[in-house]
């Protein structure tokens, strides 16, 4: 009985010792693998004792590497990790695209056909009977902003007709307009050039053209308030009843925008022009507008304006004050 057991145990023990002694894996350059025990190695061949094919000699030039037992055990894990990485690549980091730098004169027609924000207003009144009058007011202001510069254009008109007498008379027929270009020099300092024009027939002013420029300072700029202070010079060319004039002027101004809340805001501007050749001649232009939004695009406004000239032509009065009210339409982004 003992002899029979020894005959059975001996072959099993031999197989066990042989398997546990096979501690190498020969990896060939063509991708094949041979598992066994390396019994001899030189510069030309490697001899491997395998369980399934006995002794195998492999030319050294075909061998990529020979792995030890620990490497053989870890190989499947590494291969599995490689296959998973190949199937599921790491997602690429999402880098947000940089925002394009806005350009004031970029786009169609040098940017003059798009990108504007602002408002336009219209008002009309009519009376008949004992009082027969008509009044028409219009206004427009638009702004286009670039990366470091800004262009503002505006225009306003006021017309009043009195039909009380047998002959009609136009007591007010005035048009004002202009543009201003700003370019930032620092965070608060900017340079500007401007052009303004004016016509007022009842005041015997056929046309006034004023080109100016200078420096501006912006002490306040936030979501609710923006304040600009201006200082520079201008050239005033005036066509009027009587002799035309060319006048160099000093220029000082202030403009303020303030938002009380999302639906109510005020905007005003005052400009002072001093004749540099005669200190007794000066002009003042003042405008203030209060706007209340009724909808996102439609609002109601009341505007106060004052045009003062201490040396008017002939018998014209020095000061003209007007108050207008009506509806205002907002275009572009809401300011």
Secondary structure, 3 states (H helix, E strand, C coil): CHHHHHHHHHHHHHHHHHHHHCCEEEEECCCCEEEEEEEEECCCEEEEEECCCEEEEEEHHHEEEEECHHHHHHHHHHHHHHHHHHHCCCCCCCCCCCCCCCCCCCCHHHHCCCCCEEEEEEEEEEECCCCCEEEEEEEEEEEEECCCEEEEEEEEEEEEEECCCCCCEEEEEEEEEEEEEEEECCCCEEEEEEEEEEEEHHHCEEEEEEEEEEEEEEEEECCCEEEEEEEEEEEEEEEECCCCEEEEEEEEEEEEEEEEECCEEEEEEEEEEEECCCCCCEEEEEEEEEEEECCCCEEEEEEEEEEEECCCCCCCCCEEEEEEEEEEEEECCCC
